[in-house]
């Protein structure tokens, strides 16, 4: 009605059933164009014009008729009718194709095409489509992160045939149709997962669904149609289905080698006709801090720790994606919203370390995705249940070895849970998983936060447990523990007495620390080793053997350096087998040193520099290590830990009946020179004092040696002279501590 006066005719009287010729003429100059003819039946000024429909027009005048039979055109696939009001044959045939030839149940069977003999008879003929249906797959945020990589054109309106032809021209293997006929092409699909509803993917469908691709593959005829350019695969065409199939022939291209150490080869394709075989390290333990060694003769692997390795093992990795320039596309709360991000999984925005529990910090923000990953060492053999809890969605993956490539999804959350809420949905719990004590497994969790609160945690129910608990830091690490070659040939060690054992090191009398043991202090009422740690006791040794541990932890020697203060007691059975603590008076490099061999301990060589303590039910040595944190090497009566453990005391350790250590003679090391310990007259004390070492550089060592002598009253260190023990009452003088030092007994015991 833009120019109503000229766009409409004057009223024209028409008669029902009569035919009239019409003609419209149109000229387009430039820009947009359109042309249409409309009418208004029983027209008034208020009547809205309607475009004339196909049923009311024909290229030729309709045929006059009295019955339907007068209108037949002998086409088997159509039906013609007589309009008894107008006495004219219908200008639009009724299509009987799908009645005569119903569609096949499967899309990929092709079309069931109706064929007419033009004598009233006909038949059905199967006709292959030039493409086959693969499935329908989620494609959220297709404007920015399409599942099929290339969008065709900028418009819509594509059907199967047009999209197929366009993707063929672009050289892509697959094409996909979305809502309104948007066409995408690509060589891979399914990154986000399958869509649930696929009925609208059929040929002839006007709408293919929202946020998904109806994915099709070009129909193959010959094997050569299936060439994927990969030397490591063999591709064939199934002529019945028109679909290509691929078989991995890596083992044929790169057969296993005869020797043990080079038995694994990886097939590397260059193109369809060429490639190469790369030898993969047989003994790779996935730990960047180990040197992996393969012994061809023994057919075994061993691993040794790299000194000063720059990759700390403690904790687990927490990777986070915030989206950067495309952050607005991470607003969703499903894992699909994370998986479409191009930087997932290889390039997180940042990575941090979590240590206490296998759990991400809470209230981190909105619109982000994360991944929690690491290695778990089983504390006991049996069936475990794994759990995941999160807000919003999450999925938990598990590998039955240390290779992340072998992980499978075992549990998930689709919506949200409260923090550590393990049983809101059945899907949060895995099926029972059989694990072996001391073995290490890879674990990974994916998490997507939309808005509001957020949390992510991984829990388990270990064999025999009633309740689900969060996995704590004693069981997981960033990398698998380094396992060396078993260096322990015999658990019976000459000169040592076994006081506790389990697993392969269990002997006839395994628990000499029990209440009836001669190693128990009489009247103490609990198991301890204070019989060898009297207040005036010199250095003594406890040794732990662990054949299943890392090489540095297969033979650990605990060298006690300080005596216990008067009236103080340590339960050594609890300390070594259940609760490794730093109190009272059990601090590394002060009260004791740890060594990886007895030989080192005897000469104070290579003491371990790192030690941690105070994790409930985690025994010796927790994550103490030669130079840093080393996980999963501890033992525990209640929690399990390493399966093969033996604890020993040295037979030469002093017992309660040992004579006191004799003091050296005055002249044995030379007379004492002026220091900072003074007598009652305020002058340097030269009486009742004995030199016990020429070592004047290490204060703790001087104090430890001094404290081993009965009746000592003070310890004194004199620069460039040595270490002395006092037996008479003294006081600290005014000398400079930087050059000389005097510690009365109260000072020495506290240090």
Protein Blocks (a to p, Z undefined) as FASTA:
>chain_A
ZZmmlmpccdddddehiacddddddddfbhcddddddddehiafklccddddfklgcfbd
cdddfbfklmpghiakbccdddfklopacfbdcdfklmmmgcdfblklopaddddehlop
acddddddfbdcfbdcddehklmmcfblbdghjbehiafklmmmmmmmnopabdcddehh
iacddfbehklopcfblklmpghiabgbehiacddddddfbfklmogoiakbccdddfkn
opacdddfklmmmgcdfbfklmpccdddfblmbccdddddfklghiakbccdddfklopa
dddddehiabdfehcdddddehimmmmmmmpmcfklmmmpmkbcklcfbdcddfkbgcdd
ehkbghiadddddddddfbgcdddddddddfdddddddfbfbfklgccfbdcfkbccehi
aklpmklpccdddddehiacddddddddfehcdddddddddehiabdcdddfklgcfbdc
dddddfbfbfbdghiacfbdehjllcfblclmbmklckbcghklpacfklmmcfkbccdd
dddddfkbcfklmpccdddfbdcdehiacdfklmmmmmccfbehiaghklpccdfbfklm
mnopaiafbdcehiehiacehjacfkbccehkaccfknnpafbdcddddfkbccfklccd
ddddfklnopadddfbdcfkopacfehiacfbfbfkbmklmmmmmmmpghiabdcddehi
bccddfbdcdddfbdfklpccddfklmmmZZ
